[in-house]
Amino acid sequence: MNCYDRRPLSEDHLQLGRALRHMRARRRLSRRELASACGMRRRDLGRLERGRYDPTLELLRQLTASLDASLEILALQLENEQLLAEIGGPRNLLSETTARRQRPRRTITSLSLH
């Protein structure tokens, strides 16, 4: 696999990345902020969140500490990500929620011309 390969290393790496992204988003941290807190490059954090980077245990400890969490909380988040993947994934849940919020489009024929 070269550096231009866009596929995740494995499904486990992808779920780990999603779990970390979710934890980072809940803390309202940017990739840049979290990466600098852990001493890593923003690009590498992005690759990790997309499942294309194999982190060390020490890096995972630094990431969870920077997120005010622990490896146990990361493991629980991973379990949640796996459950979501089994029932159709967060994208499907998000698209259902978004579909309910969308307003009908106004067209010229739907406007009254009184």
Residue pairs with C-beta under 8 A, 6 or more apart in sequence:
1 7
1 9
5 52
6 52
7 52
8 14
8 17
8 50
8 51
8 52
9 51
9 52
9 53
9 54
10 51
11 51
11 85
13 51
13 52
13 53
13 54
14 50
14 51
15 51
15 78
15 81
15 82
15 85
16 48
16 51
16 55
16 78
17 48
17 49
17 50
17 51
17 52
17 53
18 49
18 51
18 81
18 90
19 74
19 77
19 78
19 80
19 81
20 48
20 49
20 63
20 67
20 74
21 49
22 77
22 81
23 64
23 67
23 69
23 73
23 74
23 77
24 31
24 34
24 49
24 67
27 67
27 68
29 67
31 42
31 45
31 46
31 49
32 42
34 45
34 63
34 66
34 67
35 41
35 42
35 44
35 45
36 42
37 62
37 66
38 45
38 59
38 62
38 63
38 66
39 62
40 59
44 53
47 53
48 55
55 63
60 71
60 74
61 71
64 70
64 71
64 73
64 74
84 90
84 93
